């Protein structure tokens, strides 16, 4: 399938994508980390808030989950919502923490994402980083002011849910 995008220059631009609904090419490009296609689609007015049918993920969620810092920067510059929630209430920062992308975490925080945001279970991004063994991401969140005493709906703090290899790193930066 070819999507026609005009208005960028004097010639139309064709973007080759696999069959997807017409309103979802930005999601696909963001998931793949295809910076050039994302920028082209954004210039053509692509919807930064288009959602996946299954989990309600937006382009910023999938780019953050993939650790695609350039795509995240492009989406942020196009005013994608930093506090957008997926179907479970998770923010893009949760996904950056889960995948361990310190650069994406820093990009989102510098753009104004809240380090203490929570999902429907009360988990903060620090909960996700520690749970999934992402020590560098957890440290970056703590250094940015993540509340390590925050309790989720099960009453657990990020240290309570931390993988063993992360617990030591966390204790070094947050005794």
Helices and strands as residue ranges (DSSP letters): E 2-5, E 13-16, G 22-24, H 25-32, H 35-43, H 59-66, H 69-77, H 92-99, H 102-111, H 125-131, H 135-143, H 164-173
